[in-house]
Amino acid sequence: MTETTASPQARWRQLVATIRAHERAYYELDAPSVSDAEFDALMGRLRQLEAEHPALVTPNSPTQRPGGRASGDFAEVRHATPMLSLDNVFSESELREWMERALADAGLEETEWLAELKIDGLSVSLVYENGQLARAATRGDGATGEDVTANVMTIASVPRTLTADPAPSLLDVRGEVFLPTAAFAALNNAIARDNEATAAHNRLLEAGGKRPRALRKLFANPRNAAAGSLRQKDPSVTAARPLALLVHGIGTLTWPDAVAPAALPRRQSEVYGLLEAWGLPVSPRNRVTDGLAGVVAMIDHYGAHRGEIDHQIDGIVVKADDFAVQRALGANSRAPRWAVAYKYPPEEVNTKLLDIQVQVGRTGRVTPFGVMAPVTVAGSTVAFATLHNAREVARKGVLIGDTVVLRKAGDVIPEIVAPVTELRTGAERAFVMPANCPSCGTALAPEKAGEVDLRCPNARGCRAQIAGRIEHLGSRGALDVDSLGQEAALALADPQATLRPSADRPAPAGQDAAVPVLDSEAGLFALRAEDLIRAQVWRWTADGWQLKAFFANESGELGKAGQILLEQLAEAKTRPLWRLLVALSIRRVGPSAARALAAHFGAIGAIADAAAEELAAVEGVGPGIAESIREWFAADWRRAIISAWEAAGVQLSAPAEAAAPQTLAGLTVVVTGALEGFTRESAKEAIAARGGKAAGSVSAKTDYVVAGPGAGSKAAKARELGRPLLDEAGFVRLLEAGPAGL
């Protein structure tokens, strides 16, 4: 049967299948199988067929990309499974240490590793329900992203329907949207040509006294171009840019009840095979290896051939391939413990060091930083870089006015490497560390004799420290008030700091006119709309420096940003106790120590009144942290902060929880290998919650050894010593009923 004699439905299916195959060859395999003209002709025939038979048109048809125009801001999407970041390593030795530590933590002697190119793009989540694309979202903050479904549907390599039989009931697949390097160059060239034409037109407009048109900004790098393209309000703009996608992980994979457990994939590489078979684009460069040597070989190869790849990369991602090992290792709040990113050496550039200034942090530490002629490095524009302390400035030998080598450590943090001494003219000058705090004027001094860092001791009254503490309070690791960033904190507590005079921007008269809304963090949770309306910051305008309202709108009423801040502060009042402890900016008290303190004491008051010995006895705290806590609560003005927060309704204690039955009281349990229902951390927590001790090694004093798949020397040691060995089911019975349940 020929196409002309086939039914309209059969011809439609054949055309759609042919077009999709050509799209896959072009976008995913980089091997076009037809010319552009031939592809356009196929699309034309499909459009004609759908025009003659409108009933054939479906949302899945290639002619329906893009869809309708999006309106308003992107809706928020809560990820069912968080999209975490990755920890980084920067050398073969660091990678070896990470792999050895992961094996030890999983109780294994060896496992297979999956190595992948780390694409420099925009992370997205695609959710398929019963094989149909239901939603696409950006990574966002890992917990909540932006709904970009309409725009993702314009990416030709993204299938709307999976070719799976049976299809998963739910698939949350993670990937990277990117703009191929050739397409990026073409896009920027097109913008440059448009700007040349606009500039010529502007000259005519200016001659006639008319306002010129704005020029379009070139994209700094392919990643920015991809992100900007995916976040367009109009999907047709996204569709005009040849974005691509490669998937690199799964958040959730749920199968229909009819699928037997034996058919479920047990390795991430097996899942990739399924995803590719279902029509999702998977990188052909992924590699499974059984040791460090294979991973290093891949790192070396692509490090030498980065420029030959059709998209930007900044490293190699190494993952434990076995899902059981992944579950055993688990994750922390930021990153999985079963994966790491090996980052290639950073890009380096030269720029002018215009000045060295200092800034005061939330703990009073005074840090020099370089002010440089703005320069693009590793894909972004950099104008500032920390110099840590005066000794570091001297060690690097940099002078104000030097040409310096600048790089991004880990392609993230700007770092001044060294001066280019052969370019010195003699006009350069040495940096002199100030003797007094630039914020409050207090004399600077090291906290203890022999310390390199200088600090401002005026913790109570230094505006810079107050603003820094308020900013930290809103950070993700503390109370997670995302509208309380650096500028908002300055507007509330240190508006003078937003005035940064320079040679071409001298300080205005009345530079002290901005009045802080807060004298300390004590009043933060009692803020009202009328308080926020008073907040002002300095802004540089065409008329010079001017004071501008930060939270108020042009009508003098509280704007959206202020309303959001008040709502988020109200929500933050009931954050867990450990987060509140982190928010207090007690030196050395990070999330780990805060969790331990919260679990042990249960309330701020109990921690404030505890003796140093009692604090130090808490596992994970110790004498140094205990000393910092006692010092913090010894100041009456700090206790006043706690009292003010309590009066404003902040929850200062952990909610009471029912204690688990002490089925393991006095018992020592070792967990080794991979367990289906437990991560390594959750297994340890389950043991501790029931009164047992979760040990890391097997000895004659070990009561039980729980051995999952992949158990190695620990299981052998248990057999040698005659210690009871349990599988996962036995472990569950032990938790529930103790030894009597076995």
C-alpha positions as CSV (number, residue, x, y, z in Angstrom):
1,M,0.0,0.0,0.0
2,T,1.5,3.4,-1.1
3,E,1.1,6.6,0.8
4,T,-1.4,7.9,-1.8
5,T,-3.7,4.8,-1.3
6,A,-3.4,4.6,2.4
7,S,-6.0,6.1,4.7
8,P,-5.5,9.7,6.0
9,Q,-4.9,8.3,9.5
10,A,-2.1,6.0,8.2
11,R,-0.5,8.7,6.1
12,W,-0.6,11.0,9.2
13,R,1.1,8.4,11.3
14,Q,3.7,7.7,8.7
15,L,4.5,11.4,8.2
16,V,4.7,12.1,11.9
17,A,7.1,9.1,12.4
18,T,9.3,10.2,9.5
19,I,9.5,13.8,10.8
20,R,10.3,12.7,14.3
21,A,13.0,10.4,13.0
22,H,14.6,13.3,11.1
23,E,14.2,15.6,14.2
24,R,16.0,13.0,16.3
25,A,18.8,12.7,13.7
26,Y,19.3,16.4,13.6
27,Y,18.9,17.5,17.2
28,E,20.1,14.4,19.2
29,L,22.5,12.6,16.9
30,D,23.9,15.6,15.1
31,A,23.6,13.7,11.8
32,P,20.9,15.2,9.6
33,S,19.4,12.6,7.3
34,V,17.7,15.1,5.0
35,S,18.3,18.6,3.8
36,D,16.4,21.5,5.3
37,A,14.4,21.9,2.2
38,E,13.4,18.2,2.2
39,F,12.4,18.5,5.9
40,D,10.4,21.6,5.2
41,A,8.6,19.8,2.4
42,L,7.6,17.0,4.8
43,M,6.2,19.5,7.3
44,G,4.3,21.1,4.5
45,R,2.7,17.8,3.5
46,L,1.7,17.2,7.1
47,R,0.1,20.7,7.5
48,Q,-1.8,20.1,4.2
49,L,-3.1,16.7,5.4
50,E,-4.2,18.2,8.7
51,A,-5.9,21.1,6.9
52,E,-7.9,18.6,4.8
53,H,-8.7,16.4,7.8
54,P,-8.9,18.6,11.0
55,A,-9.7,15.6,13.1
56,L,-6.1,14.4,12.7
57,V,-4.7,17.3,14.6
58,T,-3.6,16.4,18.1
59,P,-1.5,18.2,20.7
60,N,1.3,15.8,19.9
61,S,1.6,16.7,16.3
62,P,4.8,18.3,15.1
63,T,2.7,21.1,13.6
64,Q,1.5,22.1,17.0
65,R,4.8,23.2,18.4
66,P,4.9,25.8,19.8
67,G,1.6,26.0,21.6
68,G,-0.3,29.0,22.9
69,R,1.3,32.1,24.3
70,A,2.1,32.1,28.0
71,S,1.0,35.0,30.0
72,G,2.2,36.5,33.3
73,D,4.9,35.1,35.6
74,F,5.8,31.5,35.5
75,A,3.9,29.4,38.1
76,E,5.9,27.7,40.8
77,V,6.3,24.0,40.8
78,R,7.1,22.0,43.9
79,H,9.4,19.1,42.9
80,A,8.2,15.8,44.3
81,T,11.8,14.7,44.7
82,P,14.3,17.6,45.3
83,M,16.7,18.4,42.5
84,L,20.0,18.5,44.5
85,S,23.3,20.1,43.6
86,L,26.6,18.2,43.3
87,D,29.7,18.3,45.4
88,N,32.9,19.0,43.4
89,V,36.5,17.6,43.3
90,F,39.3,19.2,41.4
91,S,42.1,16.6,41.2
92,E,42.6,12.9,40.7
93,S,43.7,12.6,44.3
94,E,40.4,14.2,45.5
95,L,38.4,12.0,43.2
96,R,40.2,8.9,44.6
97,E,39.5,10.0,48.1
98,W,35.9,10.6,47.3
99,M,35.5,7.1,45.7
100,E,37.2,5.3,48.5
101,R,35.1,7.2,51.1
102,A,31.9,6.3,49.2
103,L,32.8,2.6,49.0
104,A,33.7,2.6,52.8
105,D,30.4,4.3,53.7
106,A,28.4,1.8,51.6
107,G,30.3,-1.1,53.2
108,L,31.6,-2.2,49.8
109,E,35.1,-3.0,48.4
110,E,34.2,-2.2,44.8
111,T,31.3,-1.1,42.6
112,E,30.7,0.1,39.1
113,W,30.8,3.9,38.3
114,L,28.8,5.7,35.7
115,A,30.7,8.7,34.2
116,E,29.0,11.4,32.2
117,L,29.8,14.8,30.6
118,K,28.8,17.6,32.9
119,I,26.8,19.8,30.5
120,D,26.8,23.5,31.1
121,G,23.1,24.2,30.6
122,L,19.9,24.7,32.5
123,S,18.6,21.8,34.7
124,V,15.0,20.8,34.2
125,S,12.6,18.2,35.4
126,L,10.2,16.5,33.0
127,V,7.2,14.7,34.5
128,Y,5.5,12.0,32.4
129,E,2.2,10.6,33.7
130,N,1.2,7.3,32.0
131,G,3.6,8.1,29.2
132,Q,2.3,11.7,28.5
133,L,4.4,14.8,29.2
134,A,2.4,16.5,32.0
135,R,4.8,19.1,33.3
136,A,8.3,20.6,32.9
137,A,10.0,22.8,35.4
138,T,13.4,24.4,36.0
139,R,15.5,23.3,39.0
140,G,14.9,26.6,40.8
141,D,16.2,26.3,44.4
142,G,16.1,22.5,44.3
143,A,12.7,22.3,46.0
144,T,10.7,24.7,43.9
145,G,11.1,25.6,40.2
146,E,9.4,27.5,37.5
147,D,6.7,25.9,35.3
148,V,8.1,26.0,31.7
149,T,6.0,23.3,30.2
150,A,4.8,25.3,27.2
151,N,8.4,26.3,26.3
152,V,9.9,22.8,26.8
153,M,7.3,21.5,24.5
154,T,8.8,23.6,21.7
155,I,12.1,21.7,22.0
156,A,12.1,19.3,19.1
157,S,14.0,16.5,20.9
158,V,11.5,16.4,23.8
159,P,8.8,13.8,23.2
160,R,5.3,14.5,24.4
161,T,4.5,10.8,24.5
162,L,6.9,8.0,25.5
163,T,7.2,5.0,23.2
164,A,7.0,2.6,26.1
165,D,4.7,-0.4,26.5
166,P,3.8,-0.4,29.2
167,A,4.7,3.2,30.1
168,P,5.6,4.1,33.7
169,S,2.7,5.4,35.6
170,L,5.0,8.2,36.8
171,L,8.4,9.3,35.4
172,D,10.2,12.3,36.7
173,V,13.3,12.6,34.5
174,R,16.0,15.2,35.0
175,G,18.0,16.7,32.2
176,E,20.0,19.6,30.9
177,V,18.6,22.1,28.4
178,F,21.4,23.7,26.4
179,L,22.1,25.7,23.2
180,P,24.7,23.9,21.0
181,T,27.9,26.0,20.6
182,A,27.3,26.5,16.9
183,A,23.8,27.7,17.5
184,F,25.0,30.0,20.2
185,A,27.6,31.6,17.8
186,A,24.9,32.0,15.1
187,L,22.5,33.6,17.6
188,N,25.0,36.2,18.8
189,N,26.1,36.9,15.2
190,A,22.4,37.6,14.4
191,I,22.1,39.9,17.4
192,A,25.3,41.7,16.4
193,R,24.0,42.2,12.8
194,D,20.7,43.5,14.2
195,N,22.5,45.9,16.5
196,E,24.5,47.3,13.5
197,A,21.3,48.0,11.7
198,T,19.8,49.5,14.8
199,A,22.8,51.7,15.4
200,A,22.6,53.1,11.8
201,H,18.9,53.7,12.3
202,N,19.6,55.4,15.6
203,R,21.9,57.9,14.0
204,L,19.0,59.0,11.8
205,L,16.6,59.2,14.8
206,E,19.1,61.3,16.8
207,A,19.6,63.7,13.9
208,G,15.8,64.3,14.0
209,G,15.7,64.7,17.7
210,K,14.0,61.4,18.4
211,R,14.9,58.9,21.1
212,P,17.1,56.1,19.8
213,R,16.1,52.4,20.1
214,A,17.9,50.2,22.6
215,L,20.5,47.8,21.4
216,R,20.1,44.1,22.3
217,K,22.7,42.6,24.6
218,L,24.8,39.7,23.4
219,F,24.6,36.6,25.4
220,A,27.6,36.0,27.7
221,N,27.7,32.2,27.1
222,P,25.6,29.3,25.7
223,R,24.3,28.5,29.2
224,N,22.9,32.0,29.6
225,A,21.4,31.9,26.1
226,A,19.7,28.6,26.9
227,A,18.3,29.9,30.2
228,G,17.1,33.1,28.6
229,S,15.5,31.2,25.8
230,L,13.7,28.7,28.0
231,R,12.3,31.5,30.2
232,Q,10.6,33.5,27.4
233,K,7.0,34.4,28.1
234,D,6.3,33.7,24.4
235,P,7.0,30.0,23.5
236,S,7.4,31.0,19.9
237,V,10.6,32.9,20.8
238,T,11.8,29.7,22.5
239,A,10.9,27.7,19.5
240,A,12.9,30.0,17.2
241,R,16.1,29.0,19.1
242,P,17.4,25.4,18.5
243,L,17.5,24.3,22.1
244,A,18.4,20.7,22.9
245,L,18.0,18.4,25.9
246,L,20.0,15.5,27.3
247,V,18.6,13.5,30.2
248,H,20.9,12.5,33.0
249,G,18.9,11.1,35.9
250,I,15.6,10.3,37.4
251,G,13.8,11.7,40.4
252,T,10.9,9.2,40.5
253,L,10.1,6.1,38.5
254,T,6.8,4.3,39.3
255,W,5.5,1.4,37.3
256,P,2.0,0.0,36.9
257,D,1.1,-2.9,39.2
258,A,1.3,-5.3,36.3
259,V,5.0,-4.9,36.0
260,A,6.8,-7.6,37.9
261,P,9.5,-6.5,40.4
262,A,12.1,-8.6,38.5
263,A,11.6,-6.4,35.5
264,L,12.5,-3.2,37.3
265,P,15.9,-1.7,36.5
266,R,18.6,-1.9,39.2
267,R,21.2,0.4,37.6
268,Q,21.1,4.0,36.4
269,S,22.8,2.9,33.1
270,E,19.9,0.4,32.6
271,V,17.4,3.3,33.1
272,Y,19.2,5.3,30.5
273,G,18.8,2.4,28.0
274,L,15.0,2.5,28.8
275,L,14.8,6.2,28.5
276,E,16.5,6.2,25.1
277,A,14.2,3.4,23.9
278,W,11.2,5.4,25.0
279,G,12.3,8.4,22.8
280,L,14.1,10.5,25.4
281,P,17.5,11.9,24.4
282,V,20.4,10.3,26.2
283,S,24.1,11.3,25.8
284,P,26.0,8.7,23.7
285,R,29.1,9.6,25.7
286,N,28.1,8.0,29.0
287,R,30.5,5.3,30.2
288,V,30.3,2.6,32.9
289,T,33.6,1.7,34.5
290,D,34.6,-0.4,37.5
291,G,37.4,1.7,38.9
292,L,39.3,5.0,39.1
293,A,41.4,4.3,36.1
294,G,38.5,4.2,33.7
295,V,37.0,7.4,35.1
296,V,40.3,9.2,34.9
297,A,40.8,8.1,31.3
298,M,37.4,9.7,30.4
299,I,38.4,12.8,32.3
300,D,41.7,13.1,30.4
301,H,40.1,12.4,27.0
302,Y,37.4,15.0,27.2
303,G,39.6,17.5,29.0
304,A,41.8,17.4,25.8
305,H,38.8,17.5,23.4
306,R,36.4,19.9,25.1
307,G,36.3,22.1,22.0
308,E,35.2,19.2,19.8
309,I,32.0,18.6,21.6
310,D,28.8,20.2,20.3
311,H,27.9,21.7,23.7
312,Q,29.8,23.3,26.5
313,I,31.0,21.1,29.4
314,D,32.8,22.1,32.6
315,G,33.6,18.6,34.0
316,I,32.8,15.0,34.4
317,V,30.0,13.7,36.7
318,V,30.8,10.4,38.5
319,K,27.9,8.4,39.9
320,A,27.5,5.0,41.6
321,D,25.6,3.0,38.9
322,D,23.8,0.6,41.2
323,F,20.6,2.0,42.7
324,A,21.1,-0.1,45.9
325,V,24.5,1.6,46.4
326,Q,22.9,5.0,45.8
327,R,20.2,4.3,48.4
328,A,22.9,3.1,50.9
329,L,24.9,6.3,50.5
330,G,21.8,8.6,50.5
331,A,22.2,12.4,50.4
332,N,22.6,15.4,52.6
333,S,20.5,18.6,52.4
334,R,22.5,19.9,49.4
335,A,23.9,17.0,47.4
336,P,23.8,13.2,46.9
337,R,26.6,11.3,48.5
338,W,26.7,8.8,45.6
339,A,27.7,11.4,42.9
340,V,30.4,14.0,42.5
341,A,31.5,16.4,39.8
342,Y,35.1,16.5,38.7
343,K,35.6,20.1,37.6
344,Y,38.2,21.0,34.9
345,P,40.7,23.7,35.7
346,P,39.1,27.1,35.6
347,E,39.6,29.7,32.9
348,E,42.0,32.5,33.6
349,V,42.1,36.1,32.3
350,N,44.0,39.3,32.9
351,T,42.4,42.5,34.2
352,K,43.2,45.7,36.1
353,L,43.1,45.8,39.9
354,L,41.6,49.3,40.4
355,D,41.5,49.3,44.2
356,I,41.5,47.1,47.3
357,Q,38.8,47.8,49.8
358,V,37.5,46.1,52.9
359,Q,34.1,44.7,54.0
360,V,32.9,43.7,57.4
361,G,31.1,40.4,57.8
362,R,28.4,39.3,60.2
363,T,30.9,38.0,62.7
364,G,33.0,41.2,62.6
365,R,35.7,39.7,60.4
366,V,37.2,42.4,58.1
367,T,38.1,41.1,54.7
368,P,40.0,42.9,51.9
369,F,38.6,42.5,48.4
370,G,39.8,43.6,45.0
371,V,37.9,46.0,42.8
372,M,38.7,45.3,39.2
373,A,38.0,46.5,35.7
374,P,35.0,44.2,34.8
375,V,36.0,41.2,32.8
376,T,34.3,38.0,31.5
377,V,35.7,34.9,33.0
378,A,34.2,31.4,32.8
379,G,31.1,32.8,31.2
380,S,30.2,35.7,33.6
381,T,31.3,39.3,34.2
382,V,33.4,39.7,37.3
383,A,34.4,43.0,39.0
384,F,35.1,41.9,42.6
385,A,37.2,39.1,44.2
386,T,38.1,38.4,47.8
387,L,41.6,38.6,49.1
388,H,40.9,37.0,52.5
389,N,43.2,39.0,54.7
390,A,46.2,41.4,54.7
391,R,48.7,38.5,54.9
392,E,47.1,37.0,51.8
393,V,47.5,40.3,50.0
394,A,51.1,40.5,50.9
395,R,51.7,36.8,50.0
396,K,50.3,37.2,46.5
397,G,52.3,40.4,46.1
398,V,49.5,42.4,44.5
399,L,49.5,46.2,44.3
400,I,46.7,48.6,43.6
401,G,47.0,49.4,39.9
402,D,48.5,46.0,39.0
403,T,47.4,43.9,36.0
404,V,46.4,40.7,37.7
405,V,45.5,37.1,36.7
406,L,41.9,36.3,37.6
407,R,40.2,33.0,37.6
408,K,37.1,31.3,39.1
409,A,38.0,28.7,41.6
410,G,35.8,25.8,40.7
411,D,34.4,28.0,37.9
412,V,32.4,29.7,40.7
413,I,34.3,32.0,43.1
414,P,36.4,34.8,41.6
415,E,40.0,34.6,42.7
416,I,43.0,36.9,42.1
417,V,45.9,34.5,41.4
418,A,48.9,36.8,41.0
419,P,50.1,40.1,39.6
420,V,51.6,40.4,36.1
421,T,54.8,42.1,37.4
422,E,56.3,42.7,34.0
423,L,53.4,45.1,33.2
424,R,54.1,47.4,36.2
425,T,54.7,51.1,35.4
426,G,55.8,52.3,38.8
427,A,52.5,54.0,39.5
428,E,51.2,51.0,41.5
429,R,50.8,51.4,45.3
430,A,50.6,49.0,48.3
431,F,47.4,48.2,50.1
432,V,47.3,49.3,53.8
433,M,44.8,47.5,56.1
434,P,42.7,50.1,57.9
435,A,43.1,50.4,61.7
436,N,39.4,51.1,62.3
437,C,36.1,49.6,61.2
438,P,35.0,51.2,57.9
439,S,31.4,50.8,59.1
440,C,31.4,52.0,62.8
441,G,34.9,53.4,63.3
442,T,35.8,50.9,66.1
443,A,39.4,50.0,66.4
444,L,40.1,46.6,64.7
445,A,42.0,43.8,66.4
446,P,42.5,40.1,66.2
447,E,40.1,38.1,68.4
448,K,43.0,36.2,69.9
449,A,46.7,36.8,69.9
450,G,48.4,35.4,66.9
451,E,45.3,35.3,64.7
452,V,45.7,36.7,61.1
453,D,42.2,38.0,60.7
454,L,41.2,41.4,62.1
455,R,37.8,41.9,63.6
456,C,35.5,44.7,64.6
457,P,34.6,43.9,68.3
458,N,31.5,46.1,68.1
459,A,29.1,43.2,67.4
460,R,26.1,45.0,69.0
461,G,26.3,48.3,67.3
462,C,28.3,47.8,64.0
463,R,25.8,48.4,61.2
464,A,27.7,46.1,58.8
465,Q,27.6,43.2,61.2
466,I,23.9,43.7,61.9
467,A,23.0,43.7,58.2
468,G,25.2,40.7,57.7
469,R,23.5,38.8,60.4
470,I,20.1,39.7,59.1
471,E,21.1,38.5,55.6
472,H,22.4,35.3,57.0
473,L,19.2,34.8,59.0
474,G,17.3,34.7,55.7
475,S,19.7,32.3,54.0
476,R,18.7,28.8,52.9
477,G,20.7,27.1,55.6
478,A,19.1,29.2,58.3
479,L,15.4,30.4,58.2
480,D,15.2,30.3,54.4
481,V,13.5,33.7,53.9
482,D,14.5,34.2,50.2
483,S,13.3,37.8,50.0
484,L,15.7,38.8,52.8
485,G,18.8,39.0,50.6
486,Q,21.8,41.3,50.8
487,E,20.1,44.5,49.5
488,A,17.0,44.0,51.6
489,A,19.2,43.5,54.7
490,L,21.1,46.7,53.9
491,A,17.9,48.6,53.4
492,L,16.7,47.6,56.8
493,A,19.9,47.9,58.9
494,D,22.7,49.7,56.9
495,P,21.4,51.8,54.1
496,Q,24.6,53.9,54.2
497,A,26.4,50.9,52.8
498,T,24.5,51.1,49.5
499,L,26.3,54.4,48.9
500,R,29.6,53.5,47.2
501,P,31.4,56.7,46.1
502,S,34.2,56.6,43.6
503,A,36.3,59.0,41.6
504,D,33.5,59.5,39.1
505,R,30.7,59.2,41.6
506,P,31.6,61.5,44.6
507,A,29.5,61.2,47.8
508,P,26.5,63.6,47.9
509,A,25.8,66.1,50.6
510,G,23.7,64.6,53.4
511,Q,25.1,61.2,52.8
512,D,23.9,60.1,56.3
513,A,20.3,60.9,55.5
514,A,19.1,57.3,55.2
515,V,17.8,56.2,58.6
516,P,18.0,52.4,59.4
517,V,14.7,50.7,60.1
518,L,16.2,48.2,62.5
519,D,18.8,48.7,65.2
520,S,19.4,45.0,65.5
521,E,17.8,41.7,64.4
522,A,15.6,41.8,67.5
523,G,12.9,43.8,65.8
524,L,12.9,41.7,62.6
525,F,9.8,39.6,63.3
526,A,7.8,42.6,64.6
527,L,8.2,44.6,61.4
528,R,5.0,46.1,60.0
529,A,4.1,47.5,56.6
530,E,4.7,51.1,57.8
531,D,8.2,50.2,58.9
532,L,9.1,48.7,55.5
533,I,7.7,51.8,53.7
534,R,10.4,53.9,55.5
535,A,13.3,51.8,54.3
536,Q,15.5,53.7,51.8
537,V,18.7,52.9,49.9
538,W,21.1,55.0,47.8
539,R,20.8,54.6,44.0
540,W,23.0,56.1,41.3
541,T,20.9,57.8,38.7
542,A,21.4,60.2,35.8
543,D,21.0,63.0,38.3
544,G,23.6,61.6,40.7
545,W,23.1,59.8,44.0
546,Q,19.5,59.7,45.2
547,L,17.6,58.1,48.1
548,K,15.1,55.6,46.9
549,A,12.4,53.7,48.7
550,F,13.2,50.0,48.8
551,F,9.9,48.3,49.7
552,A,7.4,51.1,48.8
553,N,5.9,51.6,45.3
554,E,5.6,54.9,43.5
555,S,2.3,55.6,45.3
556,G,4.1,55.3,48.7
557,E,2.3,52.1,49.5
558,L,4.0,48.8,50.4
559,G,5.0,47.1,47.2
560,K,4.9,43.4,46.3
561,A,8.5,42.7,47.6
562,G,7.5,44.1,51.0
563,Q,4.3,42.1,51.2
564,I,6.2,38.9,50.3
565,L,8.8,39.7,53.0
566,L,6.2,40.0,55.7
567,E,4.5,36.8,54.6
568,Q,7.8,34.9,54.6
569,L,8.8,36.2,58.0
570,A,5.5,35.0,59.4
571,E,6.2,31.6,58.0
572,A,9.7,31.6,59.3
573,K,8.4,31.9,62.9
574,T,7.6,28.2,63.0
575,R,10.8,26.9,61.4
576,P,12.5,23.9,63.1
577,L,14.6,24.7,66.2
578,W,17.9,23.8,64.5
579,R,17.3,26.3,61.8
580,L,16.7,29.0,64.5
581,L,20.1,28.1,66.1
582,V,21.9,28.5,62.8
583,A,20.1,31.8,62.2
584,L,21.5,33.3,65.5
585,S,25.0,33.5,63.9
586,I,26.8,31.8,66.8
587,R,30.3,31.2,65.7
588,R,31.0,27.6,64.7
589,V,27.4,26.5,65.0
590,G,26.4,25.1,61.7
591,P,23.6,22.8,60.6
592,S,25.2,19.6,62.0
593,A,25.9,21.0,65.5
594,A,22.5,22.8,65.5
595,R,20.6,19.6,64.8
596,A,22.4,17.8,67.5
597,L,21.8,20.6,70.0
598,A,18.1,20.8,69.1
599,A,17.6,17.1,69.4
600,H,19.3,17.0,72.8
601,F,17.9,20.1,74.5
602,G,14.6,20.7,72.7
603,A,14.4,24.4,73.4
604,I,16.5,27.6,73.1
605,G,16.1,28.3,76.9
606,A,17.7,25.0,77.8
607,I,20.6,25.6,75.5
608,A,21.1,29.1,76.9
609,D,21.2,27.8,80.5
610,A,23.3,24.7,79.9
611,A,26.8,24.6,81.3
612,A,29.8,24.3,78.9
613,E,30.4,20.7,80.0
614,E,26.9,19.7,79.2
615,L,27.0,21.4,75.8
616,A,30.4,19.8,74.9
617,A,29.1,16.4,75.8
618,V,26.5,16.4,73.0
619,E,27.8,14.4,70.1
620,G,29.1,16.6,67.3
621,V,29.5,19.7,69.5
622,G,32.7,19.6,71.6
623,P,34.5,22.2,73.7
624,G,35.1,24.8,71.0
625,I,31.5,25.1,69.9
626,A,30.4,24.9,73.6
627,E,32.6,27.9,74.3
628,S,31.1,29.9,71.4
629,I,27.6,29.1,72.7
630,R,28.3,30.2,76.2
631,E,30.0,33.4,75.0
632,W,27.0,34.2,72.8
633,F,24.4,33.8,75.5
634,A,26.5,35.6,78.1
635,A,25.7,38.9,76.4
636,D,22.4,40.4,77.7
637,W,21.7,42.2,74.4
638,R,21.8,38.8,72.6
639,R,19.3,37.3,75.1
640,A,17.2,40.3,74.4
641,I,17.0,39.3,70.8
642,I,15.6,35.9,71.8
643,S,13.0,37.6,74.1
644,A,11.9,39.9,71.3
645,W,11.5,37.1,68.9
646,E,9.5,35.1,71.5
647,A,7.2,38.1,72.0
648,A,6.7,38.3,68.2
649,G,5.6,34.7,68.1
650,V,8.8,32.9,67.0
651,Q,8.7,29.2,68.0
652,L,11.7,28.7,70.3
653,S,11.3,25.0,71.1
654,A,11.1,21.7,69.1
655,P,7.6,20.2,69.0
656,A,7.2,17.2,71.2
657,E,7.5,13.9,69.4
658,A,6.5,10.4,70.5
659,A,9.6,8.5,71.5
660,A,10.4,5.3,69.5
661,P,10.3,2.0,71.6
662,Q,13.7,1.2,73.0
663,T,14.0,-2.2,71.3
664,L,17.7,-1.9,70.8
665,A,18.7,-0.5,74.2
666,G,22.3,-1.6,75.0
667,L,22.8,-3.3,71.6
668,T,25.5,-2.5,69.0
669,V,24.5,-2.9,65.3
670,V,26.6,-2.6,62.2
671,V,24.9,-2.0,58.8
672,T,26.9,-2.9,55.6
673,G,26.0,-3.2,52.0
674,A,22.9,-1.7,50.3
675,L,19.4,-1.8,51.7
676,E,16.2,-1.2,49.7
677,G,14.3,0.7,52.4
678,F,17.0,2.6,54.1
679,T,19.8,5.0,53.3
680,R,23.0,4.6,55.4
681,E,22.0,7.7,57.5
682,S,18.4,6.6,58.0
683,A,19.5,3.2,59.2
684,K,21.8,4.8,61.8
685,E,19.0,7.1,62.9
686,A,16.6,4.2,63.3
687,I,19.1,2.3,65.4
688,A,19.9,5.3,67.6
689,A,16.2,6.3,68.0
690,R,15.6,2.8,69.5
691,G,18.4,3.1,72.0
692,G,21.1,1.2,70.1
693,K,24.6,2.1,68.9
694,A,25.2,2.2,65.2
695,A,28.9,1.2,64.9
696,G,31.1,1.4,61.8
697,S,33.2,-1.7,62.3
698,V,32.6,-5.3,63.4
699,S,34.1,-6.6,66.6
700,A,33.5,-9.3,69.2
701,K,31.3,-6.7,71.0
702,T,29.0,-6.3,67.9
703,D,25.5,-7.8,68.6
704,Y,24.1,-7.8,65.1
705,V,25.4,-7.2,61.5
706,V,22.9,-6.2,58.9
707,A,24.2,-7.2,55.5
708,G,22.6,-6.0,52.3
709,P,23.7,-6.6,48.7
710,G,27.3,-5.7,48.1
711,A,28.4,-6.3,51.7
712,G,32.1,-7.1,51.7
713,S,34.7,-7.4,54.4
714,K,32.3,-6.5,57.3
715,A,30.0,-9.4,56.5
716,A,33.1,-11.7,56.2
717,K,34.3,-10.4,59.6
718,A,30.9,-11.1,61.2
719,R,31.1,-14.7,60.0
720,E,34.7,-15.1,61.2
721,L,33.6,-13.8,64.7
722,G,30.3,-15.7,64.7
723,R,28.3,-12.5,65.0
724,P,24.6,-12.8,63.9
725,L,24.0,-11.7,60.3
726,L,20.6,-10.2,59.3
727,D,19.1,-9.4,56.0
728,E,16.9,-6.3,55.6
729,A,13.7,-8.1,56.6
730,G,15.5,-9.3,59.8
731,F,16.7,-5.7,60.4
732,V,13.1,-4.5,60.3
733,R,11.9,-7.1,62.7
734,L,14.8,-6.2,65.0
735,L,13.8,-2.6,65.0
736,E,10.2,-3.4,65.7
737,A,10.5,-6.0,68.5
738,G,14.2,-6.3,69.4
739,P,15.9,-9.7,69.6
740,A,12.6,-11.3,70.6
741,G,11.3,-10.6,67.1
742,L,13.9,-12.7,65.3
